[in-house]
Amino acid sequence: MSEPVNPGDLLDFPCQYTFKAVGVSGVNFSAGISAAVSRHAAVHQDAIHIRPSGKGNYQSVSIMVRLENYQQLTDIYAGMKEVPGLKMLL
């Protein structure tokens, strides 16, 4: 049987990390995701990419940031889970 893996050991910090979220289309969703990430890391406007779905009902938001530690990663994911309209985190 193998040893349990500590999730914090899977990444070498500091590192660049891209958060991806899918949710309903609209400015509120993309702004909410951006705000959730920016509460815990510096977000540059050129690091945010928004792509609509084929029919335009949904959008994906990708944000690349520099993470300093595992706690920062978990805090950002927790904040993104609270954004209204969220359907999926990748």
DSSP file (Angstrom, degrees, kcal/mol; ACC not computed):
  #  RESIDUE AA STRUCTURE BP1 BP2  ACC     N-H-->O    O-->H-N    N-H-->O    O-->H-N    TCO  KAPPA ALPHA  PHI   PSI    X-CA   Y-CA   Z-CA
    1    1 A M              0   0    0      0, 0.0     2,-0.1     0, 0.0     0, 0.0   0.000 360.0 360.0 360.0 138.6    0.0    0.0    0.0
    2    2 A S        -     0   0    0      1,-0.1     3,-0.1     3,-0.0     0, 0.0  -0.426 360.0 -97.9 -86.1 159.1    1.4    3.4   -0.9
    3    3 A E        -     0   0    0     -2,-0.1    -1,-0.1     1,-0.1     2,-0.1  -0.430  45.4-100.9 -69.4 144.0    1.9    6.4    1.4
    4    4 A P        -     0   0    0      0, 0.0     2,-0.5     0, 0.0    -1,-0.1  -0.418  37.8-128.0 -64.7 143.9   -0.9    9.0    1.5
    5    5 A V        -     0   0    0     -2,-0.1     3,-0.0    -3,-0.1     5,-0.0  -0.815   7.7-134.7 -99.2 131.1    0.1   12.1   -0.5
    6    6 A N    >   -     0   0    0     -2,-0.5     3,-2.1     1,-0.1     4,-0.3  -0.748  14.4-141.4 -79.6 121.2   -0.2   15.6    1.0
    7    7 A P  G >  S+     0   0    0      0, 0.0     3,-1.5     0, 0.0     4,-0.3   0.823  99.3  62.2 -56.0 -32.4   -1.9   17.8   -1.6
    8    8 A G  G 3  S+     0   0    0      1,-0.3     3,-0.5     2,-0.2     5,-0.2   0.696  96.3  60.2 -66.1 -18.4    0.4   20.7   -0.8
    9    9 A D  G <  S+     0   0    0     -3,-2.1    -1,-0.3     1,-0.2    -3,-0.0   0.531  85.5  77.4 -86.4  -6.2    3.4   18.6   -1.9
   10   10 A L  S <  S+     0   0    0     -3,-1.5     2,-0.3    -4,-0.3    -1,-0.2   0.693  95.3  48.6 -78.5 -18.4    2.1   18.2   -5.5
   11   11 A L  S    S-     0   0    0     -3,-0.5     2,-0.7    -4,-0.3    59,-0.1  -0.914  79.3-130.3-119.8 148.2    3.1   21.8   -6.5
   12   12 A D        -     0   0    0     -2,-0.3    -3,-0.1     2,-0.1    57,-0.1  -0.885  44.2-111.0 -96.5 115.4    6.4   23.6   -6.0
   13   13 A F  S    S+     0   0    0     -2,-0.7    55,-0.1    -5,-0.2     2,-0.1  -0.720  94.6  43.2 -97.0 146.1    5.7   27.0   -4.5
   14   14 A P  S    S+     0   0    0      0, 0.0     2,-0.3     0, 0.0    54,-0.2   0.604  88.2 144.4 -71.3 155.6    5.9   29.7   -5.5
   15   15 A C  E     -A   67   0A   0     52,-2.0    52,-3.2    -2,-0.1     2,-0.4  -0.980  53.7-102.7-154.2 162.4    4.4   28.9   -8.9
   16   16 A Q  E     -A   66   0A   0     -2,-0.3     2,-0.4    50,-0.2    50,-0.2  -0.770  43.3-178.2 -86.6 136.3    2.2   30.1  -11.7
   17   17 A Y  E     -A   65   0A   0     48,-2.8    48,-2.6    -2,-0.4     2,-0.6  -1.000  19.8-145.5-141.3 137.9   -1.3   28.6  -11.5
   18   18 A T  E     -A   64   0A   0     -2,-0.4     2,-0.4    46,-0.2    46,-0.2  -0.917  10.6-158.2-108.0 121.7   -4.3   29.0  -13.8
   19   19 A F  E     -A   63   0A   0     44,-2.8    44,-2.5    -2,-0.6     2,-0.4  -0.799  10.3-165.9 -92.7 136.9   -7.8   28.9  -12.2
   20   20 A K  E     +A   62   0A   0     -2,-0.4    70,-2.8    42,-0.2     2,-0.4  -0.992   9.2 176.0-129.5 131.4  -10.6   28.0  -14.5
   21   21 A A  E     -AB  61  89A   0     40,-2.3    40,-3.0    -2,-0.4     2,-0.4  -0.982  14.0-157.2-133.5 144.3  -14.3   28.4  -13.8
   22   22 A V  E     +AB  60  88A   0     66,-2.9    65,-3.2    -2,-0.4    66,-2.0  -0.980  31.9 134.1-121.4 133.9  -17.4   27.8  -15.9
   23   23 A G  E     -AB  59  86A   0     36,-2.2    36,-2.6    -2,-0.4    63,-0.2  -0.912  55.2 -46.1-160.4-174.2  -20.7   29.6  -15.2
   24   24 A V  E     -A   58   0A   0     61,-1.6    34,-0.3    -2,-0.3     5,-0.2  -0.327  67.4 -98.5 -66.4 146.6  -23.6   31.5  -16.7
   25   25 A S  S    S+     0   0    0     32,-2.4     2,-0.2    31,-0.1    -1,-0.1  -0.313  72.8  89.8 -66.2 146.8  -22.8   34.2  -19.1
   26   26 A G  S  > S-     0   0    0      1,-0.1     4,-1.6    -3,-0.1     3,-0.3  -0.569  80.6 -93.4 142.1 157.8  -22.7   37.8  -17.9
   27   27 A V  H  > S+     0   0    0      1,-0.2     4,-2.6    -2,-0.2     5,-0.3   0.848 116.7  62.0 -65.1 -34.7  -20.5   40.4  -16.4
   28   28 A N  H  > S+     0   0    0      2,-0.2     4,-2.1     1,-0.2    -1,-0.2   0.886 104.0  48.1 -62.0 -39.0  -21.5   39.5  -12.8
   29   29 A F  H  > S+     0   0    0     -3,-0.3     4,-2.4     2,-0.2     5,-0.2   0.970 114.9  42.3 -66.9 -53.1  -20.1   36.0  -13.1
   30   30 A S  H  X S+     0   0    0     -4,-1.6     4,-2.2     1,-0.2    -2,-0.2   0.883 116.6  49.1 -63.4 -37.6  -16.7   37.0  -14.6
   31   31 A A  H  X S+     0   0    0     -4,-2.6     4,-2.4     2,-0.2    -1,-0.2   0.883 110.3  52.0 -67.6 -37.6  -16.4   39.9  -12.2
   32   32 A G  H  X S+     0   0    0     -4,-2.1     4,-2.3    -5,-0.3    -2,-0.2   0.910 110.8  46.6 -64.9 -42.9  -17.3   37.6   -9.3
   33   33 A I  H  X S+     0   0    0     -4,-2.4     4,-2.1     2,-0.2     5,-0.2   0.926 113.2  49.5 -64.4 -44.8  -14.6   35.1  -10.2
   34   34 A S  H  X S+     0   0    0     -4,-2.2     4,-2.6    -5,-0.2    -2,-0.2   0.901 112.0  48.2 -61.3 -41.4  -12.0   37.8  -10.7
   35   35 A A  H  X S+     0   0    0     -4,-2.4     4,-1.2     2,-0.2    -1,-0.2   0.891 108.8  53.7 -66.8 -39.7  -12.9   39.3   -7.3
   36   36 A A  H  < S+     0   0    0     -4,-2.3     4,-0.3     1,-0.2    -1,-0.2   0.894 114.6  41.2 -62.1 -40.0  -12.7   35.9   -5.6
   37   37 A V  H >X S+     0   0    0     -4,-2.1     3,-1.8     1,-0.2     4,-1.3   0.914 110.8  55.8 -73.5 -43.0   -9.2   35.4   -6.9
   38   38 A S  H 3< S+     0   0    0     -4,-2.6    -1,-0.2     1,-0.3    -2,-0.2   0.671  92.8  70.8 -69.6 -14.9   -8.0   38.9   -6.4
   39   39 A R  T 3< S+     0   0    0     -4,-1.2    -1,-0.3     1,-0.2    -2,-0.2   0.749 116.0  23.7 -66.8 -21.8   -8.9   38.7   -2.6
   40   40 A H  T <4 S+     0   0    0     -3,-1.8     2,-0.3    -4,-0.3    -2,-0.2   0.515 129.0  26.5-123.1  -9.2   -5.9   36.3   -2.2
   41   41 A A  S  < S-     0   0    0     -4,-1.3     2,-0.3    26,-0.1    -1,-0.3  -0.992  83.8 -94.1-152.9 154.4   -3.5   37.0   -5.1
   42   42 A A        -     0   0    0     -2,-0.3     2,-0.5    24,-0.3    24,-0.4  -0.569  40.1-161.2 -71.2 128.9   -2.5   39.8   -7.4
   43   43 A V        -     0   0    0     -2,-0.3     2,-0.4    -5,-0.1    22,-0.1  -0.963   3.3-156.4-117.9 122.0   -4.5   39.6  -10.7
   44   44 A H    >   -     0   0    0     -2,-0.5     3,-2.3    20,-0.4     4,-0.2  -0.786  22.8-126.9 -95.0 139.8   -3.3   41.4  -13.8
   45   45 A Q  G >  S+     0   0    0     -2,-0.4     3,-1.3     1,-0.3    -1,-0.1   0.824 109.7  57.2 -56.0 -34.7   -6.0   42.3  -16.4
   46   46 A D  G 3  S+     0   0    0      1,-0.2    -1,-0.3     3,-0.0    -3,-0.0   0.548  98.4  62.9 -76.3  -4.4   -3.9   40.6  -19.2
   47   47 A A  G <  S+     0   0    0     -3,-2.3    17,-1.8    17,-0.1     2,-0.5   0.370  86.2  89.1 -96.8   2.8   -4.0   37.3  -17.2
   48   48 A I  E <   -C   63   0A   0     -3,-1.3     2,-0.4    -4,-0.2    15,-0.2  -0.894  54.3-177.3-105.3 126.4   -7.8   37.1  -17.4
   49   49 A H  E     -C   62   0A   0     13,-2.8    13,-2.8    -2,-0.5     2,-0.5  -0.987   4.2-170.3-126.6 125.8   -9.3   35.2  -20.3
   50   50 A I  E     -C   61   0A   0     -2,-0.4    11,-0.2    11,-0.2    -2,-0.0  -0.958   5.3-179.4-117.3 129.1  -13.1   35.0  -20.9
   51   51 A R  E     -C   60   0A   0      9,-2.5     9,-3.0    -2,-0.5     2,-0.1  -0.988  18.2-138.9-131.6 124.7  -14.5   32.7  -23.5
   52   52 A P  E     -C   59   0A   0      0, 0.0     7,-0.3     0, 0.0     5,-0.0  -0.416  24.9-110.1 -77.9 156.6  -18.3   32.3  -24.3
   53   53 A S    >   -     0   0    0      5,-2.9     3,-0.5    -2,-0.1     7,-0.0  -0.259  39.9 -93.6 -74.4 172.5  -19.8   28.9  -25.0
   54   54 A G  T 3  S+     0   0    0      1,-0.3    -1,-0.1     2,-0.1     0, 0.0   0.874 127.5  34.6 -57.0 -42.1  -21.1   28.0  -28.5
   55   55 A K  T 3  S-     0   0    0      0, 0.0    -1,-0.3     0, 0.0    -2,-0.0   0.507 110.3-119.7 -92.5  -5.6  -24.6   29.2  -27.8
   56   56 A G  S <  S+     0   0    0     -3,-0.5    -2,-0.1     2,-0.2   -31,-0.1   0.547  83.0 113.5  82.5   6.9  -23.6   32.0  -25.5
   57   57 A N  S    S+     0   0    0    -33,-0.1   -32,-2.4    -5,-0.0     2,-0.3   0.771  79.3  29.6 -80.6 -25.7  -25.4   30.7  -22.4
   58   58 A Y  E     -A   24   0A   0    -34,-0.3    -5,-2.9   -33,-0.0     2,-0.3  -0.809  65.4-160.1-128.4 166.8  -22.2   30.0  -20.5
   59   59 A Q  E     -AC  23  52A   0    -36,-2.6   -36,-2.2    -2,-0.3     2,-0.4  -0.994  12.7-137.2-146.7 151.9  -18.7   31.3  -20.3
   60   60 A S  E     -AC  22  51A   0     -9,-3.0    -9,-2.5    -2,-0.3     2,-0.5  -0.905  14.9-160.8-108.5 140.2  -15.3   30.1  -19.0
   61   61 A V  E     -AC  21  50A   0    -40,-3.0   -40,-2.3    -2,-0.4     2,-0.4  -0.983   6.4-172.7-122.2 121.6  -13.1   32.4  -17.1
   62   62 A S  E     -AC  20  49A   0    -13,-2.8   -13,-2.8    -2,-0.5     2,-0.4  -0.958   3.4-178.3-115.4 131.6   -9.3   31.5  -16.8
   63   63 A I  E     -AC  19  48A   0    -44,-2.5   -44,-2.8    -2,-0.4     2,-0.5  -0.982  12.0-155.7-133.9 121.7   -7.1   33.5  -14.5
   64   64 A M  E     +A   18   0A   0    -17,-1.8   -20,-0.4    -2,-0.4     2,-0.3  -0.842  25.1 161.6 -98.5 129.4   -3.4   33.0  -14.1
   65   65 A V  E     -A   17   0A   0    -48,-2.6   -48,-2.8    -2,-0.5     2,-0.6  -0.881  42.1-105.9-137.0 168.7   -1.8   34.1  -10.9
   66   66 A R  E     -A   16   0A   0    -24,-0.4     2,-0.4    -2,-0.3   -24,-0.3  -0.892  34.5-155.8 -97.9 122.5    1.4   33.5   -8.8
   67   67 A L  E     -A   15   0A   0    -52,-3.2   -52,-2.0    -2,-0.6     3,-0.1  -0.818  14.8-171.3-100.4 139.0    0.7   31.3   -5.8
   68   68 A E        -     0   0    0     -2,-0.4     2,-0.3     1,-0.2    -1,-0.1   0.714  68.6  -3.0 -97.9 -26.4    3.0   31.5   -2.8
   69   69 A N  S  > S-     0   0    0    -54,-0.1     4,-1.2     1,-0.1    -1,-0.2  -0.965  71.1 -99.1-159.5 170.7    1.6   28.5   -0.8
   70   70 A Y  H  > S+     0   0    0     -2,-0.3     4,-2.2     1,-0.2     5,-0.2   0.833 115.6  60.7 -68.0 -34.5   -1.0   25.8   -0.7
   71   71 A Q  H  > S+     0   0    0      1,-0.2     4,-2.4     2,-0.2    -1,-0.2   0.886 101.6  53.7 -61.3 -39.0   -3.3   27.7    1.7
   72   72 A Q  H  > S+     0   0    0     -3,-0.2     4,-2.0     2,-0.2    -1,-0.2   0.902 107.7  51.7 -61.1 -42.1   -3.6   30.5   -0.9
   73   73 A L  H  X S+     0   0    0     -4,-1.2     4,-2.1     1,-0.2    -2,-0.2   0.936 112.0  44.7 -60.4 -49.1   -4.7   27.9   -3.4
   74   74 A T  H  X S+     0   0    0     -4,-2.2     4,-2.2     1,-0.2    -2,-0.2   0.861 111.2  54.0 -67.9 -35.2   -7.4   26.5   -1.2
   75   75 A D  H  X S+     0   0    0     -4,-2.4     4,-2.1    -5,-0.2    -1,-0.2   0.896 108.7  49.0 -64.8 -40.1   -8.6   30.0   -0.2
   76   76 A I  H  X S+     0   0    0     -4,-2.0     4,-2.4     2,-0.2    -2,-0.2   0.931 111.3  48.5 -66.8 -45.3   -9.1   31.0   -3.8
   77   77 A Y  H  X S+     0   0    0     -4,-2.1     4,-1.8     1,-0.2    -2,-0.2   0.901 110.6  52.0 -61.8 -39.4  -11.0   27.8   -4.6
   78   78 A A  H  X S+     0   0    0     -4,-2.2     4,-0.5     1,-0.2    -1,-0.2   0.907 110.8  48.0 -62.9 -41.3  -13.2   28.3   -1.6
   79   79 A G  H >< S+     0   0    0     -4,-2.1     3,-0.9     1,-0.2     4,-0.3   0.888 109.5  52.0 -66.2 -39.7  -14.0   31.9   -2.7
   80   80 A M  H >< S+     0   0    0     -4,-2.4     3,-1.5     1,-0.2    -1,-0.2   0.836 100.1  63.3 -67.5 -31.7  -14.8   30.9   -6.2
   81   81 A K  H 3< S+     0   0    0     -4,-1.8    -1,-0.2     1,-0.3    -2,-0.2   0.725  98.9  57.0 -63.8 -20.6  -17.3   28.3   -5.0
   82   82 A E  T << S+     0   0    0     -3,-0.9    -1,-0.3    -4,-0.5    -2,-0.2   0.530  78.9 111.9 -87.4  -7.7  -19.3   31.1   -3.5
   83   83 A V  S X  S-     0   0    0     -3,-1.5     3,-1.5    -4,-0.3   -54,-0.1  -0.531  73.8-118.2 -73.2 124.8  -19.8   33.0   -6.8
   84   84 A P  T 3  S+     0   0    0      0, 0.0   -52,-0.1     0, 0.0     3,-0.1  -0.334  96.8  27.8 -60.7 140.1  -23.4   32.9   -8.0
   85   85 A G  T 3  S+     0   0    0      1,-0.3   -61,-1.6   -62,-0.1     2,-0.2   0.369  81.5 148.5  91.3  -4.7  -23.9   31.2  -11.4
   86   86 A L  E <   +B   23   0A   0     -3,-1.5    -1,-0.3   -63,-0.2   -63,-0.3  -0.428  15.9 168.7 -65.7 132.8  -20.9   28.9  -11.0
   87   87 A K  E     +     0   0A   0    -65,-3.2     2,-0.3     1,-0.4   -64,-0.2   0.685  62.1   2.4-111.3 -34.0  -21.4   25.5  -12.7
   88   88 A M  E     -B   22   0A   0    -66,-2.0   -66,-2.9     0, 0.0     2,-0.4  -0.988  50.1-151.8-159.3 142.4  -17.9   24.0  -12.6
   89   89 A L  E      B   21   0A   0     -2,-0.3   -68,-0.2   -68,-0.2   -70,-0.0  -0.960 360.0 360.0-113.2 137.0  -14.3   24.6  -11.4
   90   90 A L              0   0    0    -70,-2.8   -69,-0.1    -2,-0.4    -1,-0.1   0.357 360.0 360.0-115.6 360.0  -11.4   23.0  -13.3
